[in-house]
Amino acid sequence: MRRILPAAALVATLLIPAATADAEAPSCTRGGATLEQASGNVRVVRRELKKTGKFQTRREALSACWAPTGKRFRIATETDHGDDLITSTDVTILEGRYVGVDILYMGGISESARAFVFDARTQKQRHNSKICEPDTDDHTGPDDVQFLSGGGMVFICGALWIFRDAAQKAPEMLEPASALPGSLAVAGRSKAFIDRVYWTLGDGTVKSLDLSG
């Protein structure tokens, strides 16, 4: 026989919380993290870490977080040793999904730089500047870097290199080191997510590349 619920019971049934799958995602700033940047579904947060050596004066983690799920992962660790080593990080969020990371380590008369692109939705590293290591002078890593729509990256370490988008597996050389490329700049058409890259050569020539295809 079909059972009819009383009105009060029916209302109570409708007010039962949604299934676990619909539960609110964990906060990206959980555990004492502070918000550094936000764009679209991406949040970049910072939190203090326990120092691992007696000479460390600061140790902090930068993490990217996909807000719909609350899943976060580390994209950089900043560690200072007084004035002997100072670490700084520039972060660029692209299209509310990709995160460009430019890390600079400065110590004494030398410095080292590294660049990465991460996909915050999949929590995967897409690109890095490993091709720039090692170098032969007091600077290791890219001398200049710009991040591109679609998860790309363009950078200079002697030669001019480009990852056109997140899917490209290996960097493409746009200019050899002998051409002395420099002065990277990117102009973007935000609605279409299409960039144009500009750079100069040692003889003063200005060149550009339209990434529309």
Steps between C-alpha positions, in 0.01 A plus 500: 500500500633843413604700804421872516729712716346761729564856389753567777697188413501593131642845576771347720597261221542785253727683744749211536850621388611406150722198440868515594593564136318832525666598827691826514862470384778552758621858524815581304623697802462216749782433743589865547577576133452856376366596159757648260312506169168387354366477146219283370513167683865540602624616838867543592563481874802537727572327827791496741705181527717367778864596450730208422837653589643732763608753239157529341323828572187430296334199338162534329298304246300633209220269387248510216146395585208403275212666685214270383669200669725669754791290375831681529862420422831672554644706216795661679690493829665824609797469735717782633835478681533859616672704230689197370196364313176680424221333303218684321220375277286668236174321419274553197154341470384447143141438387398404852679166460874516430760633744832643387775503763824699476733432796819696571768391747751773587815442704823697508609587147306218334136435426294215366158505336246235410167518321206261488146471371244297697146390419304573817205285395705183449776592749767422241815683395483577129828680434829596661818688410734204555655553156663813650700301755789510557639834391860618490487836677366635829141464379337161450161457340287725279595867471144593402171312497141569400198275542246444222131429463427131466772404748799601288830661596767697313845559650856603427819333616742580223255376236130591489275203578125450495236254614202618296239338723455249781505201263842567342751244629835662416596868461545645152791731428387830349842667493853366553723646768717660230208733411508644857123494563364714784222730625216248505144633506156348444184672382184298551152506354320390815165410346660269245788383723745571219840656566761677293858470623752782438878497538809684380826382346852621562498714184188691617250306291156458661321177419166348597306176481121469481387185683157486334616197306 
